[in-house]
Amino acid sequence: MAGDPPVAVAIDRGAGLERGFAWLAATDHKKTAAKIAVASLFFFGLSGLLALTMRAELAQPGLQFVSDHTYDELFTMHGSGMIYLFLTPAALGLGLYLVPLQVGASEIAAPRLALFGFWIYLFGGLTMYSGFLTNNGAGDDSWTATIPLSNSTGTPGVGMDLWVIGVALAVFGSLLIGITILLTILRHRAPGMTMLRMPVFTWTMLATVFMVVASFPVLVVAMGLLLAERHIGGIFTGSTGSIVYQHLFWFYGHPVVYVMFFPFVGAVGEVVATFSRKRFFGYRALVVSLLFFTALSMSVWGHHMFITGAVKNQFYSLTSQLLAVPAGIEYLDLIATMIGGAIVFRAPMLFALGFIVQFLLGGLTGIILASPPLDYHVNGSYFVVAHFHYTLLAGSFFGLLAGVHYWFPKATGAMLRERLAKASFWVLVAGTNLTFFPMFFLGYEGMPRRVANYEPGLGDLNLLSSIGAGVIAIGVLLVLANFVVSLRRRVPAGDNPWGAQTLEWWTTSPPPRDNFTSLPEITSYAPLLDRREAAEEEQERRAEVPV
Amino acid sequence: MAAGGKAEVASTRNDFDSIWSLYLWIGIGVAVLVFAAVGFALVRYRARPGRVPSRRAELNLLEGLVAALILAIVALLVFRTFRTEANEDDSSRADAVKVDVDAFQWGWKFTYPGKGVTVIGNSNHEPEFAVPEGRTISFALTSLDVIHAMWIPDQRFKKDAIPGRVNHFDMEFDEPGREQGLCSEFCGFRHSGMRFGVRVLSDRGYERWLATHR
């Protein structure tokens, strides 16, 4: 808020309202990102409550709290909310905040487009959730809305229409935000900030927005077609209609998984480098692996369709398993950054380590799912649920928290409470693994996804999982409590509390309206570390010269 | 899709088992290696007085070696996957028992073509069909309304039932008894109740079962 006029001692109601509207309409990328953060946190909370309700129902076999129909709404809105309204916008919001700062730009490219994207996304999210207010309830055809179940015969009602429109809007809004990030990287870098001097996080964002612009329009179109199919018909018809829909959906649906992954790899990379007191290891190899990963990510979607019998399984199996190569390079670089360092265990580093260790289980089980003969058994089962929660929650969510704990002082000017942060970390680790590890066994034993009721023999593992969900909720509350406490009773952060290496730590915390009043010489992807090392060398050189 | 004629008929369960342990153990091996490397880094390179971080930031030979190693592992996995997959595609033995399956909201219809036997049931009344032990069962699966999937966990296999499309696949049931089947593709309201049983009988028992259900 550095550019704002000083606040009068007594703010009357009108002035407060005016300030609120000014904030809502502000085009500054930092304020747009803050709005995305608030909105995505709101949808995270709602979708999380739905998950807790599901776990309450699933704690024991039989139906206890909700009906079959309500349960269908719960898992549909939980998955849709978390993917369309929380992790994707949060990932892009992180980029919207940081990319201009990291490349030394004073503003995002097309700031009004970014703001428009936010409002479209928020409106889409509210549209999707407003289905709960209709007679038949909200969308209840899972986050994939497979044809023909999602047509007007299979899923009648306004709630489903609102879901389709909401998804289209939310994804369109995310697309617009992604475009502004892409333009910023291509056109607004500071003098000296060559492509191969961009920080690791900015590179992961570039790879991310490549996938956004290539795949998100396809889903917007697919949702438009689905809406037309529901009201006019004749679009996804015949024996191939349902297959065509799946191709369109997964052409978006797989790249979006990496949209929810790459930015957090980047955040974790920055955190690991900073707290290892070392520059990121294997920068150029990482860049190559990211580009290879991005290209491959556009050619693996058919692995979601192995059991349809309608795609060439071998092709998608090959491309999917090849993903292990760039993923392995990323892991190598993260670990090699730590090796030889002087590692400091602050809260952001703990969350980054949580990401590295836990995501691995999601990644390795993904290789299993990329083999059709194995997928034939575990597809559509809780094994898959465990797999993607290890990637999205145990992985991406921990990566997001690593980034949030790392950049919170920069964005707010206040430090987070370290002990509370560490406590929330360990509670979240316990809850996450208690919830999702049993699901691997449940799926293997034969428990299908998207059911409110299951065989009595699976009750014990499900109970463990439900207890874990409660523990996750406590962990999330601790994180939120930390935000509140740290903002209420502020411990000033200073410009660069962590001894970090990239440009956003050169400016004040929070940064001024135009981000920078000066820029250092940009000599590599770690310009601030370059300066410190140069200063050390200078000192050594002077020490050697006898006075 | 050549007609079958192999000396041994690999059941879907054998196909699954033959590569499951390979993938699982390689996965566990990689996980142990990565955890060990992370653990080593955290203990050996934690900050303490006098510890100066290294300035080395690139070692492209190492990156190349690791990429090559992973590529070699992937090549092995893909090779084994393709061989197993080819086995499963190789369907329709001439002497196979044929069963047509129609999935619908929310039940199953099993028809034995030419035998005059049909079993039907839904989420209120779970259907059960019989197969002879040790013989190839050739399924032709489709759906009458939305997409379903026919999953028999004991067989380690499932396939989508898609309206307007017939999917063919083979199974072999090696042990007498009952196996539980269910729908594993979300198909609406009574999805969780869309189950069926498979009774695995001796050849004589199977013939008797056919006779009583004609």
HADDOCK unambig.tbl for C-alpha pairs under 7 A between the chains (distance, minus, plus):
assign (segid A and resid 68 and name CA) (segid B and resid 189 and name CA) 6.24 0.50 0.50
assign (segid A and resid 69 and name CA) (segid B and resid 189 and name CA) 5.86 0.50 0.50
assign (segid A and resid 148 and name CA) (segid B and resid 146 and name CA) 5.35 0.50 0.50
assign (segid A and resid 149 and name CA) (segid B and resid 146 and name CA) 5.35 0.50 0.50
assign (segid A and resid 149 and name CA) (segid B and resid 187 and name CA) 6.58 0.50 0.50
assign (segid A and resid 238 and name CA) (segid B and resid 164 and name CA) 6.45 0.50 0.50
assign (segid A and resid 239 and name CA) (segid B and resid 163 and name CA) 6.22 0.50 0.50
assign (segid A and resid 239 and name CA) (segid B and resid 164 and name CA) 4.21 0.50 0.50
assign (segid A and resid 239 and name CA) (segid B and resid 165 and name CA) 5.60 0.50 0.50
assign (segid A and resid 277 and name CA) (segid B and resid 53 and name CA) 6.30 0.50 0.50
assign (segid A and resid 278 and name CA) (segid B and resid 53 and name CA) 6.16 0.50 0.50
assign (segid A and resid 278 and name CA) (segid B and resid 54 and name CA) 6.91 0.50 0.50
assign (segid A and resid 278 and name CA) (segid B and resid 55 and name CA) 6.71 0.50 0.50
assign (segid A and resid 279 and name CA) (segid B and resid 57 and name CA) 6.41 0.50 0.50
assign (segid A and resid 280 and name CA) (segid B and resid 57 and name CA) 6.47 0.50 0.50
assign (segid A and resid 281 and name CA) (segid B and resid 57 and name CA) 4.47 0.50 0.50
assign (segid A and resid 281 and name CA) (segid B and resid 58 and name CA) 5.67 0.50 0.50
assign (segid A and resid 282 and name CA) (segid B and resid 57 and name CA) 6.00 0.50 0.50
assign (segid A and resid 282 and name CA) (segid B and resid 58 and name CA) 4.67 0.50 0.50
assign (segid A and resid 282 and name CA) (segid B and resid 59 and name CA) 6.69 0.50 0.50
assign (segid A and resid 285 and name CA) (segid B and resid 63 and name CA) 7.00 0.50 0.50
assign (segid A and resid 307 and name CA) (segid B and resid 158 and name CA) 6.95 0.50 0.50
assign (segid A and resid 307 and name CA) (segid B and resid 159 and name CA) 4.95 0.50 0.50
assign (segid A and resid 307 and name CA) (segid B and resid 160 and name CA) 5.57 0.50 0.50
assign (segid A and resid 308 and name CA) (segid B and resid 159 and name CA) 6.51 0.50 0.50
assign (segid A and resid 308 and name CA) (segid B and resid 160 and name CA) 4.99 0.50 0.50
assign (segid A and resid 309 and name CA) (segid B and resid 167 and name CA) 6.53 0.50 0.50
assign (segid A and resid 314 and name CA) (segid B and resid 82 and name CA) 6.67 0.50 0.50
assign (segid A and resid 318 and name CA) (segid B and resid 78 and name CA) 6.35 0.50 0.50
assign (segid A and resid 321 and name CA) (segid B and resid 74 and name CA) 6.38 0.50 0.50
assign (segid A and resid 322 and name CA) (segid B and resid 74 and name CA) 6.62 0.50 0.50
assign (segid A and resid 324 and name CA) (segid B and resid 70 and name CA) 7.00 0.50 0.50
assign (segid A and resid 325 and name CA) (segid B and resid 67 and name CA) 5.76 0.50 0.50
assign (segid A and resid 325 and name CA) (segid B and resid 70 and name CA) 5.77 0.50 0.50
assign (segid A and resid 325 and name CA) (segid B and resid 71 and name CA) 6.25 0.50 0.50
assign (segid A and resid 329 and name CA) (segid B and resid 63 and name CA) 6.67 0.50 0.50
assign (segid A and resid 329 and name CA) (segid B and resid 67 and name CA) 6.65 0.50 0.50
assign (segid A and resid 335 and name CA) (segid B and resid 38 and name CA) 6.26 0.50 0.50
assign (segid A and resid 338 and name CA) (segid B and resid 41 and name CA) 6.01 0.50 0.50
assign (segid A and resid 339 and name CA) (segid B and resid 41 and name CA) 5.15 0.50 0.50
assign (segid A and resid 339 and name CA) (segid B and resid 45 and name CA) 6.35 0.50 0.50
assign (segid A and resid 340 and name CA) (segid B and resid 45 and name CA) 5.99 0.50 0.50
assign (segid A and resid 340 and name CA) (segid B and resid 53 and name CA) 5.81 0.50 0.50
assign (segid A and resid 340 and name CA) (segid B and resid 54 and name CA) 5.22 0.50 0.50
assign (segid A and resid 341 and name CA) (segid B and resid 45 and name CA) 5.60 0.50 0.50
assign (segid A and resid 341 and name CA) (segid B and resid 53 and name CA) 4.38 0.50 0.50
assign (segid A and resid 341 and name CA) (segid B and resid 54 and name CA) 6.01 0.50 0.50
assign (segid A and resid 342 and name CA) (segid B and resid 45 and name CA) 5.35 0.50 0.50
assign (segid A and resid 342 and name CA) (segid B and resid 46 and name CA) 5.06 0.50 0.50
assign (segid A and resid 342 and name CA) (segid B and resid 47 and name CA) 4.08 0.50 0.50
assign (segid A and resid 342 and name CA) (segid B and resid 51 and name CA) 6.32 0.50 0.50
assign (segid A and resid 342 and name CA) (segid B and resid 52 and name CA) 6.73 0.50 0.50
assign (segid A and resid 342 and name CA) (segid B and resid 53 and name CA) 5.36 0.50 0.50
assign (segid A and resid 343 and name CA) (segid B and resid 42 and name CA) 6.86 0.50 0.50
assign (segid A and resid 343 and name CA) (segid B and resid 45 and name CA) 6.00 0.50 0.50
assign (segid A and resid 343 and name CA) (segid B and resid 46 and name CA) 4.25 0.50 0.50
assign (segid A and resid 343 and name CA) (segid B and resid 47 and name CA) 4.82 0.50 0.50
assign (segid A and resid 344 and name CA) (segid B and resid 46 and name CA) 6.40 0.50 0.50
assign (segid A and resid 344 and name CA) (segid B and resid 47 and name CA) 5.68 0.50 0.50
assign (segid A and resid 357 and name CA) (segid B and resid 35 and name CA) 6.91 0.50 0.50
assign (segid A and resid 364 and name CA) (segid B and resid 27 and name CA) 5.81 0.50 0.50
assign (segid A and resid 368 and name CA) (segid B and resid 23 and name CA) 6.29 0.50 0.50
assign (segid A and resid 371 and name CA) (segid B and resid 81 and name CA) 6.01 0.50 0.50
assign (segid A and resid 372 and name CA) (segid B and resid 85 and name CA) 6.98 0.50 0.50
assign (segid A and resid 373 and name CA) (segid B and resid 15 and name CA) 6.99 0.50 0.50
assign (segid A and resid 373 and name CA) (segid B and resid 16 and name CA) 5.79 0.50 0.50
assign (segid A and resid 373 and name CA) (segid B and resid 84 and name CA) 6.93 0.50 0.50
assign (segid A and resid 373 and name CA) (segid B and resid 85 and name CA) 6.08 0.50 0.50
assign (segid A and resid 374 and name CA) (segid B and resid 16 and name CA) 5.80 0.50 0.50
assign (segid A and resid 374 and name CA) (segid B and resid 20 and name CA) 6.63 0.50 0.50
assign (segid A and resid 376 and name CA) (segid B and resid 156 and name CA) 6.81 0.50 0.50
assign (segid A and resid 376 and name CA) (segid B and resid 157 and name CA) 4.90 0.50 0.50
assign (segid A and resid 376 and name CA) (segid B and resid 158 and name CA) 5.32 0.50 0.50
assign (segid A and resid 377 and name CA) (segid B and resid 153 and name CA) 6.64 0.50 0.50
assign (segid A and resid 377 and name CA) (segid B and resid 156 and name CA) 4.46 0.50 0.50
assign (segid A and resid 377 and name CA) (segid B and resid 157 and name CA) 4.62 0.50 0.50
assign (segid A and resid 377 and name CA) (segid B and resid 158 and name CA) 6.12 0.50 0.50
assign (segid A and resid 380 and name CA) (segid B and resid 184 and name CA) 5.65 0.50 0.50
assign (segid A and resid 380 and name CA) (segid B and resid 185 and name CA) 6.38 0.50 0.50
assign (segid A and resid 446 and name CA) (segid B and resid 153 and name CA) 5.34 0.50 0.50
assign (segid A and resid 448 and name CA) (segid B and resid 184 and name CA) 5.42 0.50 0.50
assign (segid A and resid 450 and name CA) (segid B and resid 186 and name CA) 6.41 0.50 0.50
assign (segid A and resid 451 and name CA) (segid B and resid 192 and name CA) 5.05 0.50 0.50
assign (segid A and resid 452 and name CA) (segid B and resid 192 and name CA) 6.92 0.50 0.50
assign (segid A and resid 453 and name CA) (segid B and resid 192 and name CA) 6.33 0.50 0.50
